[in-house]
Amino acid sequence: MKRLPLADIWLGWWRNRPSELRDTDGFELLRMMALVVHEHSRSGPQAIEAAGQRHQLRYAWIVDHIMQWLLVGYPPSGAVPFILDALETSLALVPPGTVHGTRKGATEEEADWRETGKHSGWIRVFLEHVQLRGAEWTPESWTRAWPLLRYIDEPAPTHEASTRRSASNQMPRFRPRWELVVRAYAMGGATRADVIEHLIGISDQTHWFGTRHDLWDVTRRSSRARLDQAPGLAAIVDEVRDRIVDIESRRGELPTQVSNAAARLADSGGARTVIQVLVAQGRTGFVRSGSAYPWCGAQSRPASFMHLIGVAHPRSDDTLESFARAVCDAGVLPSRLIEASLIAPQWADHIEAAVGWPGLADGVWWLHAHTRDPNWSSWYGDTREEWTGRISRRTPVAAQDLLDGAVDVEWFRLAYDRLGEKRWEALQKAARFTCAGAGHKRAQMFADAMRGRLTREQLVQMIRDKRNQDAVRALGLVPLAEGAERNNDVLERYLILQEFRRESRQYGSMRQASERLAADIAMQNLARTAGYPDPSRLEWAMERAAVEDLRDGSIEAVAGDVTVRLAIDPWGRPSLRAMRGSRLLSAIPASARKDPSVAALVMRERDVRKQSSRVRRSLEEAMCRKDRFAGAELRDLMEHPVLAPMLRSLVFVGTDMAGYPVDGGRALESADGTVVALPDAAEVRIAHPTDLLDTGEWHVWQRECFMRERIQPFKQVFRELYVPTRAECEDQTQSLRYAGHQVNPRQALSLLGQRGWVNDPEDGPSRTFHREGIVARLVFDEPFWSPAQVEAPTIETVTFSDRSAYKPLPLAGIPPILFSEVMRDVDLVVSVAHVGGVDPEASASTVAMRGSVVRETCRLLQLDNVRIEGNFARIDGVLTQYSVHLGSGVVHQSSGAVILIVPVHSQHRGRLFLPFMDDDPRTAAILSMVLLLAKDQDIREPGIIEQIMRSR
C-alpha cells in the first residue's frame, strides 16, 4: 500500500466513510466494482450504472485502480462464495437472445456481452479478485468456478449458435487465460481434458480475456519451471507436443487438423522429433517456404517440417553416439542431414558425428553467424538466444557486428581447412536454409572472397558500378598479395574504402548511414585479414597522414568575415572554433555553415571526434588485452596527432621499466621523474592497476598523477581493482561476493550487453574471453530468461569455466586482469541495476576511488583537517565537524543533522581537476562539498550557513 499515490486520502476516506456508504454484509466494494460499465473492449471503465441511472465518471481509470487497491488493502471477509453466487445469478439473468447473438444496434466490436455492458461486471470482479486475492480461492471454490468459466467460454452449443447466427458471425470463443486454467487444474476444478482442449482446441479470435499463443508459451523451454507448479501438468504438455508431432509428420500436401498447432510449438522435442521428420521427408530435399514465419499464409508441408526441426533441441539423453545410431537405423540420407544442420544448427554437433564430417559444426555456425537476416530472431525466441550464445563462444566478433557484416576470418579458415573444398561446396549450397530471404548470399560472397573465387578487381567493379555494400565488406577478405606488394595492397584497399565513404555524402542521410556502416565493417574485415588486432590499429597505421595537417597547428576555412579553425586540444580531442575578427563566437553562424569549405570542416571535426572516441576505447581494450607495443611502434604512434596526447598520459610497463612516454616515445618517465630509454626492440604495454599493485607503488602513481595534473583518456591509475579474496580462493570455483543482490533484468542486460556479455536462455549471462579461452558466467538463483519474463532475479555466484570443455576453473588461477574486469562489470550492474534503488555511483570500488581523489586533492591543497575513514570523509571545520558519504554525497554534522547542499552540475568543469576524462559529475560534486566544508569559515551562502548554525 506504500506505493499507492495519495494513499492517506483514499485510505482515510475508506476508513471514515459514513454508514450510508456501507452495506450490512460488507461487500459494498465488490458491488461497486461490478457496477462499473465498460462501453468498449479496449476503452476501459466509462460510467457507473445503478438503479436504472447512469453516472458518467470523469476520472474512470483512477476510480478503477483505487478500487483494486482497496481490494488488496481491505479485502472483505467471505468474498469468494459471494462472488460465485453473484456470478451465477448474473449469468442466469442474461437474456437468451443476448446469450446467442449481438445486442440490437451494437457494432461488431461492442457485441459481446461478456466483455462490455452491464452483464460483464461480475465477470471482471471474478477475474480481478482471483488475480489480487488468489490465495483465498480453495479447491472447493474452483470446483464451482470452473464450470462457470466454461459456460462463459461457450454459452451455447456450437450447433445451436449456428442455427441462430450465420456461420461467419458465430459467437466467438472466450477462453480463460492460461494462468486460470493452471490454477483450476492444480485445485482440481479443471480436468486433464480441459487442459488439452485449451491448448489445441479450435482456434478463435483473441480477446483480452484469453490468448491463442498459450501453446507457444507453455512449450518454451523457459516455461518448464512454471509447469511444475501443478503436478502432472508438464506430462500433459509433453503428451500434447508428441501427439502433434506424430500427426503432422504423417501429413501429405494438405494441412492436418494439428498443422496450426504445430506451427505454435516453441519446442517440438528432441532427437526423436528430428529423425521422425527426416524420415517423413524421405529422399525429397527440403524446399524453403516463402515466409520465415510458419503460421503466415498456407501451412505448406515444407514450412511445417522445417519449423518442427528448427525448434527441436537436444535432450540430456540425446548423445552424439545415440543420435548417430538412430540416424543410421532410420536410413536418413546424409544430404537431408546436411540440410537439417543448416535449418537447426543446435543439432550441428550431432549431425557432424552422424555423417563423419569433421568441421561441419564450425562451418554451420559460421554460415549462420554471417547470414544477413535480422528478422529471424522474432519467431525463434529462446532458440535465437541459444544460437547467439553458441556463436559468441566461437568468435570474438560481437553479434551486432556480425549482423552488420563483420567476418571472422580465422574461424572460416578453421572450418574450411577441416571440411575441404568438396564438402564446403555441399554445405554452402544448403546455406539457403539459414534464412527466409537472400541473406545467405552475403555469407556465400564472403566465403568466395576468402577462397579466392572472387577477385579484388571483381569486387571493386561491383563497388564502383552498383555501390554494392556487401562487396565493400568483402573487399578486405580477399587474400592479400604476397611479398613486398602486401603493404601496397592493404593501402590501396584502404584508399578505396575511404573513397567509398567520401562519395556517400552525395546521397540522403539514411543511405549515408548505411554506406558508412558498410565502410566501417569493411575496415574491421581488412584489419583482421591484414593481421591487425583491431581496426583502430589499422587506422593508426594507415590514417596518420589524414590528420598530418593537424599535428603542428590548426586548419581553417573562411566564409565572409567568419573564420572557422579546427585544431587538436592537449587531450587529443578536436576543437572547432569560429572567430569574427578577434572575437570568439559561441557557435558557427548559420550563414557560414552553408559555405562548402566550412561544411567540410564541420564534417571533418565530427570524423576526428569519432576517431578520438574510437582511439580512447581501443586503448582501454588494449590495456585489458595486454597488447604489446614495440618501442619502434610506440614512437610511430606518437606521431599521430590524435593518439599521441592520449599515449602521453598513460602509464606503460615493460621489463624492469614503467612510466609515461616522453621524448616522442623514445623513453619512459617514472613516477619519481627518472627517464629510462626505450629500445626499438623492447616491448611495453599499457599498465593495468594489477601491474601497479604488484610493484607496491600504486599510490605513488596516483600521487604523481595529481601532482602533474594529468588527465587520462580513461580510468587507469584510478581504475577500480578487484582481487580474489581468501574465501573465494578457498571456495575455488565460484565467487559469492555479490550473492543475494536483486537486479532489474532490463537494466542488467543492457549494461552487460554494452560490455560484451551475452544472455543465453540455458546458462544466463556470460562473457567469453577468446584469447584466454575462458567463459565468465553470472549465475542467478532463478532462471534469467528475459526482462519481460522475470522480475528481480537474485545473483547467486560468478563462475569461470574453460571455453572448450566447460570445466569450472579455480578462481586462484584466473588471470588477474580478467578477474578484475569481470568483477568490475558485475559491480556496475549491482550498483546501477539494483532493485533497491542503490545510488548508481555508490559501488565499493567507486567509493575507494573517490577516497583516493579526496585524499590526494587535500594533500595538494595542504588541507590537514580532512581524513578518510571507511566510506566517509571526516572534516574538522572551524564552525563544527562534518562527514560526507563518498557514495551518496550526503552531508552530516557531528550533531547528526543533515546539511542539504545542492550541486549545480557542469559548474565543476574547468574548475576542478579530475584525473580522467570520464564524465563523473557525482565525484566532482562530492569533492566540491569536501573542499567547501574544509574552509567553512569562508562560506557565504546564506542557506548553508543557516543550516550549520541552527544545528551547532
Buried (B, 14 or more C-beta within 10 A) or exposed (E): EEEBEEBEEBBEEBEEEEEEEEEEEBBBBBBBBBBBBBEEBEEEBBBBBEEEEEEEBEEBEBBBBBBBBBBEEEBBEEBBEBBBEBBBEBBEEBEEEBBBBBBEEBEEEBBBBBBBBBBBBBBBBBBBBBEBBEEBBEEEBBBBBBEBBBBBBBBBEEEEBEEBBEEEEBBBBBBBBBEBBBBBBBBEBBEEEBBBBBBBBEEBEEBEBBEBEBBBBBBBBBBBEBBEEBEEBBEBBEEBBBBBBEBBBEBEEEBBEBBBBBBBBBBBBBBBBBBBBBBBBEEEBBBBBEEBBBBEEEBBBBBBBBBBBBBBBBEEEBBBEEBBEBBEEEEBBBBBBBBBBBBBBBBBBBBBBBBEBEBBBBBBBBBBBBBBBEEBBEBBBBBBBBBBBBBBBBBBBBBEBBBBBBBBBEBBEBBBEBBEEEBBEBBBEBBBBBBBBEBBBBBBBBBBBBBEEBEBEBBBEBBBEEBBBBBBBBBBBBBBBEEEEEBEBBEBBBEBBBEBBEEBEEEEEEEBEBBBBBBBBBBBBBBBBBEBBBBBBBBBBBBBEBBEEBEEEBEBBEBEEBBBBBBBEEBBBBBBBBBEEEEEBEEBBEEBBEBEEBBEBBEBBEBBBEBBEBBBBBBBBBBBBBBEBBBBBBBBBBBBBBBBBBBBBBBBBBEEBBBBBBEEBBBBBBBEEEBBEBEEEBBBBBBBBBBBBEEEBBBBBBBBBBEEEBBBBBBBBBBBBBEBEEEBBEBEBBBBBBBEBBBBBEBBBBBBBEBBBBBBBEBBBBBBBBEBEBBBBBBBEBBBBBBEBBEEBBBBBBBBBEBEEEEBBBBEEBBBBBBBBBBBBBBBBBBBBBBEEBBBBBBBBBBBBBBBBBBBBBBEEEBEBBEBEEBBBBBBBEBBBBBBBBBBBBBBBBEEBEBEBEBEEEEBEEEBBBBBBEEBBBBBBBBBBBBBBBBBEEBEEEEBEEBBEEBE
